[in-house]
């Protein structure tokens, strides 16, 4: 049973409000870039730089928080700094300026992730850690979705000045939400004396959570590229130990997983530009993306129930194989029909939930004895790198060859990744 909400947890309401701004900005920024004249390559570059900026932001803030024992300043920086960046975005008139500000946004937002992890477990019984971390991730997830819903409602209302004015006013509204969240954190956030030992324990706990089917394990595995997961994974990754961490089967599987991440990012990176090119309104773009989020959210909680009957390997390979068809099918079949696009996005979201939950299970099974934590850390790292690389590649392909070739390349890359991963499973005897 999850622990009841205490006075020390009330700051989560403010933090969840902050994630409304983060979730809304995640899609609004690329849509606004298109309004400023960005190409599909520029949009892919936005996605890539956001992914790469999050890693150093989390690593720097997490290390400083552990070393100093301070927590509140880093969370306030994420919210107040994020608000300032969002206001600044309304001033810039070039996609390059927006790109620079977007890097700053995700740098400060990612910095708060490991700090919030620390706050959730400080002073709590170790038996409650899983539920408390799950609560944090759930609050962030709900806030993110509400941000997309806010975007739909805001942008669906016609305003004088056209889409650009509507998008700038939404940026200001999201900045206001972030400021309100910062004020709430300033009042409600608990600051406790801590030790560095807690960070080492939490790093070990995150490694175990990646292999669990209940509580925070499921919630965290749904977003393996989140800055919190990335920080605790990279924190314990020893580059000199990589070769001993993985054998040939898990190496093949990780290589295939990396290609799946690249192919998926080739699809997602230029997607806002594709939807815009098909004539969708900004509100419709938000609605289509929301469909994918809902597909993942509805599915991931059910994976643990069906995995023992079907098998993690079959679920993983089936979900990956579906993307081979779904990615090019989005451009070839769906076109610009919102209802058909929503169906495709729903199934893409479902496939992501299946991949996100089963991949860590397979990574740990394939790893050498005693090397599961290192294998999970490496899995997180290759997924993050693949996402960044694929976003740039997808934007470039969409700009220079068109969306059908780009999305077909995405499907082909995923297919090669699936075959490589399947080979790794076969060598380990876990493909059935």
C-alpha positions in Angstrom: 0.0 0.0 0.0 1.4 3.4 -0.9 2.3 5.8 1.9 -0.2 8.6 2.6 0.6 12.1 1.5 2.5 13.9 4.3 3.2 17.6 4.8 6.6 17.0 3.3 5.1 15.7 0.1 2.8 18.7 -0.6 5.5 20.2 -2.8 4.6 17.6 -5.4 1.5 19.5 -6.2 3.7 22.4 -7.2 6.2 20.2 -9.0 3.3 18.6 -11.0 2.1 22.0 -11.9 5.6 22.8 -13.2 5.4 19.7 -15.4 2.3 21.1 -17.0 4.6 23.8 -18.4 7.3 21.3 -19.3 4.8 19.0 -21.1 3.2 21.9 -23.0 6.6 23.3 -24.0 7.8 19.9 -25.2 5.6 20.2 -28.3 4.9 23.9 -28.5 8.6 24.8 -29.1 9.0 22.8 -32.3 5.5 23.9 -33.5 6.5 27.6 -32.8 9.8 27.0 -34.6 7.9 26.0 -37.7 5.9 29.2 -37.5 9.2 31.0 -37.5 10.2 29.3 -40.7 12.1 26.2 -39.4 12.6 23.2 -41.7 12.1 19.6 -40.8 15.9 19.4 -40.2 15.7 22.3 -37.7 12.9 20.5 -35.9 14.9 17.3 -35.7 17.8 19.3 -34.4 15.6 20.8 -31.7 14.7 17.3 -30.5 18.3 16.1 -30.6 19.8 19.1 -28.7 17.0 18.8 -26.1 18.0 15.1 -25.6 21.7 15.8 -25.4 21.3 18.9 -23.1 19.3 16.9 -20.5 22.2 14.6 -19.8 24.8 17.2 -18.7 22.1 19.1 -16.9 21.1 16.1 -14.8 24.7 15.1 -14.2 25.9 18.5 -13.1 22.9 19.3 -10.8 22.8 15.8 -9.4 26.5 15.9 -8.4 26.2 19.4 -6.9 23.1 18.4 -4.9 24.8 15.4 -3.5 28.0 17.2 -2.7 26.4 20.3 -1.1 23.4 18.6 0.5 21.1 21.3 -0.9 17.9 20.5 -2.8 15.6 23.5 -3.1 17.8 25.8 -5.2 18.1 23.2 -8.0 14.3 22.7 -8.2 13.7 26.4 -8.1 16.2 26.9 -10.9 14.4 24.4 -13.0 11.1 26.2 -12.6 12.1 29.9 -12.5 14.8 29.4 -15.1 12.4 27.5 -17.3 9.9 30.4 -16.9 12.5 32.9 -18.0 13.5 30.9 -21.0 9.9 30.5 -22.1 9.4 34.3 -21.9 12.6 34.7 -23.9 11.2 32.4 -26.6 8.4 34.9 -27.3 11.1 37.5 -28.2 13.2 35.6 -30.6 12.3 35.5 -34.3 14.6 32.9 -35.7 14.7 29.1 -35.3 18.4 29.3 -34.4 17.6 31.6 -31.4 14.8 29.2 -30.4 17.2 26.3 -30.6 19.7 28.0 -28.2 16.9 28.8 -25.7 15.5 25.2 -26.0 18.9 23.8 -25.0 18.8 26.0 -21.9 15.3 25.0 -21.1 16.0 21.3 -21.0 19.3 21.8 -19.3 17.7 23.4 -16.3 14.6 21.1 -16.3 16.7 17.9 -16.4 18.9 19.2 -13.5 15.9 18.9 -11.1 15.2 15.3 -11.9 17.8 13.5 -9.7 17.4 16.1 -7.0 13.6 15.3 -6.8 14.5 11.6 -6.6 16.7 12.3 -3.6 14.0 14.4 -1.9 11.4 11.7 -2.2 13.5 9.1 -0.4 15.1 11.3 2.3 13.8 10.4 5.7 11.6 7.6 4.3 11.8 3.9 5.1 13.7 1.9 2.5 10.5 -0.2 2.1 8.6 2.9 0.9 11.2 4.1 -1.6 9.6 2.3 -4.6 6.2 3.7 -4.0 7.5 7.2 -3.4 9.6 7.2 -6.6 6.5 5.9 -8.4 4.5 8.7 -7.0 7.0 11.3 -8.2 7.1 9.8 -11.7 3.3 9.6 -11.9 2.9 13.2 -10.8 5.3 14.3 -13.6 3.5 12.1 -16.1 0.1 13.5 -15.3 1.5 17.1 -15.4 3.0 16.4 -18.8 -0.3 15.1 -20.3 -2.2 18.1 -18.8 0.3 20.4 -20.5 -0.6 18.8 -23.9 -4.3 19.1 -23.0 -3.8 22.8 -22.1 -2.1 23.3 -25.5 -5.1 21.8 -27.3 -7.6 24.0 -25.5 -5.5 27.2 -25.9 -4.6 26.8 -29.5 -8.1 25.7 -30.6 -9.5 29.1 -29.8 -9.0 31.5 -32.8 -7.1 34.7 -31.9 -6.3 37.9 -33.8 -2.8 37.8 -35.3 -2.9 34.1 -36.3 -1.0 31.1 -35.1 2.2 33.0 -34.1 0.4 35.2 -31.7 -1.5 32.2 -30.2 1.7 30.3 -29.7 3.5 33.2 -28.1 0.6 33.8 -25.7 0.7 30.1 -24.8 4.4 30.4 -24.2 3.7 33.2 -21.8 0.9 31.2 -20.1 3.2 28.3 -19.6 5.8 30.6 -18.2 3.2 31.8 -15.8 2.4 28.3 -14.8 6.1 27.6 -14.2 6.4 30.8 -12.0 3.3 29.7 -10.0 4.9 26.3 -9.5 8.1 27.9 -8.4 6.3 30.0 -5.8 4.6 26.8 -4.6 7.9 25.0 -4.3 9.4 28.0 -2.5 6.8 27.6 0.2 6.2 23.9 0.4 9.6 22.3 -0.5 11.3 20.5 2.5 15.0 21.1 2.9 16.7 18.4 4.9 20.3 17.7 5.9 21.6 14.8 3.8 24.7 12.7 3.2 26.4 11.5 0.0 25.8 7.9 1.1 22.1 8.4 0.2 23.1 9.0 -3.5 25.0 5.7 -3.6 22.1 3.8 -2.2 19.6 5.4 -4.6 21.9 4.6 -7.5 21.7 0.9 -6.5 18.0 1.1 -6.0 17.4 2.5 -9.5 19.4 -0.5 -10.9 17.1 -2.9 -9.1 13.9 -1.0 -10.1 14.8 -1.5 -13.8 14.2 -5.3 -13.2 11.0 -5.1 -11.2 7.4 -5.5 -12.4 5.7 -3.6 -9.6 5.6 -0.1 -8.2 8.2 2.4 -9.3 9.9 -0.2 -11.5 7.0 -0.1 -14.0 6.7 3.7 -13.9 10.4 4.3 -14.4 10.9 1.7 -17.1 8.1 3.5 -19.1 10.5 6.5 -19.5 14.0 5.0 -19.6 15.3 8.2 -21.2 14.1 10.5 -18.4 16.9 12.6 -16.8 16.4 10.9 -13.5 16.9 7.4 -14.8 19.8 8.7 -17.0 21.6 10.3 -14.1 21.5 7.3 -11.8 22.4 5.0 -14.6 25.4 7.0 -15.9 26.5 7.7 -12.3 27.3 4.0 -11.7 28.6 3.2 -15.2 32.3 2.4 -15.4 33.5 2.7 -19.0 36.4 0.4 -18.2 34.0 -2.3 -17.1 31.8 -2.3 -20.3 33.4 -5.3 -22.0 33.0 -7.4 -18.8 29.5 -6.1 -18.3 28.2 -7.6 -21.6 28.8 -10.8 -23.4 28.1 -11.4 -27.1 24.4 -12.1 -26.8 23.6 -9.0 -24.8 26.0 -7.0 -27.0 24.0 -7.9 -30.0 20.7 -7.1 -28.2 22.0 -3.7 -27.0 23.2 -3.0 -30.6 19.8 -3.8 -31.9 18.2 -1.7 -29.2 20.4 1.2 -30.2 19.2 0.9 -33.8 15.6 0.7 -32.7 16.2 4.0 -30.8 17.8 5.6 -33.8 14.9 4.5 -36.1 12.3 5.6 -33.7 13.9 9.1 -33.4 14.1 9.3 -37.2 10.3 9.0 -37.1 9.6 11.3 -34.1 12.2 14.0 -34.7 10.6 15.6 -37.8 7.1 14.6 -36.9 5.8 18.1 -35.9 7.0 19.4 -39.2 5.3 16.5 -41.1 2.0 17.2 -39.4 2.3 20.9 -40.0 3.1 20.2 -43.7 -0.1 18.2 -43.9 -2.1 21.2 -42.9 -3.0 20.2 -39.4 -3.7 23.0 -37.0 -1.5 23.4 -34.0 -4.3 22.2 -31.7 -4.7 19.1 -33.9 -0.9 18.4 -33.7 -1.2 18.5 -29.9 -4.2 16.2 -30.0 -2.4 13.6 -32.2 0.7 13.6 -29.9 -1.6 13.2 -26.9 -3.1 10.1 -28.5 0.4 8.4 -28.4 0.9 9.4 -24.8 -2.5 7.9 -23.8 -1.7 4.7 -25.7 1.4 4.3 -23.7 -0.2 5.1 -20.4 -3.1 2.7 -20.9 -0.8 -0.1 -22.0 2.2 -0.1 -19.7 0.4 -1.1 -16.5 -1.0 -4.2 -18.3 2.4 -5.5 -19.6 3.3 -7.1 -16.3 0.1 -9.2 -16.4 0.6 -10.6 -19.9 4.4 -10.9 -19.9 4.5 -14.2 -18.0 2.1 -15.8 -20.5 3.5 -14.4 -23.7 7.1 -13.8 -22.8 9.2 -10.7 -22.7 11.1 -11.6 -25.9 7.9 -12.1 -27.9 6.3 -8.9 -26.6 9.5 -6.9 -27.3 10.0 -8.2 -30.9 6.4 -8.0 -31.7 6.2 -4.3 -30.6 9.4 -3.5 -32.5 8.2 -5.3 -35.6 4.9 -3.3 -35.5 7.0 -0.1 -35.8 8.5 -1.4 -39.1 5.0 -1.1 -40.6 3.6 1.8 -38.5 6.4 4.3 -39.3 6.2 4.3 -43.1 2.5 3.7 -42.9 2.0 7.0 -41.1 3.1 8.8 -44.3 1.9 6.4 -46.9 -1.6 5.5 -45.5 -2.5 8.1 -42.9 -1.5 11.2 -44.8 -3.1 14.2 -43.2 -6.3 12.6 -42.0 -6.5 13.4 -38.3 -8.6 10.4 -37.4 -6.3 7.9 -39.2 -3.2 9.6 -37.8 -4.6 9.3 -34.3 -5.0 5.5 -34.8 -1.5 5.2 -36.0 -0.2 7.2 -33.1 -2.2 5.2 -30.7 -0.5 2.0 -31.8 2.9 3.6 -31.9 2.3 4.6 -28.2 1.2 1.1 -27.3 4.3 -0.3 -29.0 6.5 2.0 -26.9 5.0 0.8 -23.7 5.7 -2.8 -24.6 9.3 -1.9 -25.6 10.0 0.2 -22.6 8.8 -2.3 -20.0 10.3 -5.5 -21.6 13.7 -4.3 -22.8 15.2 -3.8 -19.4 14.0 -7.3 -18.4 15.7 -8.8 -21.4 18.9 -6.7 -20.9 19.3 -8.1 -17.3 18.7 -11.6 -18.4 21.3 -11.4 -21.1 23.9 -9.8 -19.0 26.8 -11.7 -17.4 26.3 -12.8 -13.9 26.6 -10.0 -11.4 26.7 -7.4 -14.2 23.0 -6.5 -14.5 23.3 -3.0 -13.1 26.0 -2.1 -15.5 24.0 -3.6 -18.4 21.0 -1.5 -17.5 23.2 1.6 -17.3 24.6 0.9 -20.7 21.1 0.3 -22.1 20.0 3.7 -20.9 23.1 5.4 -22.4 22.8 3.8 -25.8 19.0 4.6 -26.0 19.7 8.2 -25.1 22.5 8.5 -27.7 20.4 6.7 -30.4 17.6 9.1 -29.7 19.7 12.2 -30.2 21.4 10.8 -33.4 18.2 9.6 -34.9 16.4 13.0 -34.4 19.1 14.8 -36.4 19.1 12.1 -39.1 15.3 12.1 -39.3 15.2 15.9 -39.7 17.9 15.8 -42.4 16.2 13.0 -44.4 12.8 14.6 -44.2 14.3 17.9 -45.5 16.4 16.5 -48.3 14.5 13.4 -49.4 11.0 13.8 -48.2 8.8 12.3 -45.4 8.0 9.0 -47.1 11.7 8.1 -47.6 12.5 9.4 -44.1 9.8 7.3 -42.4 10.6 4.3 -44.5 14.3 4.7 -43.4 13.0 4.8 -39.8 11.1 1.5 -40.4 14.1 -0.1 -42.1 16.5 0.9 -39.3 14.1 -0.5 -36.7 13.9 -3.7 -38.8 17.7 -4.2 -38.8 17.7 -3.4 -35.1 15.0 -6.0 -34.5 16.9 -8.7 -36.4 20.1 -7.9 -34.5 18.3 -8.0 -31.1 16.6 -11.3 -32.1 20.0 -12.8 -33.0 21.2 -11.9 -29.5 18.2 -13.5 -27.9 18.6 -16.7 -30.0 22.3 -17.0 -29.0 21.2 -16.8 -25.4 18.2 -19.1 -25.9 15.7 -16.5 -24.9 13.9 -15.9 -28.2 10.9 -18.1 -27.5 
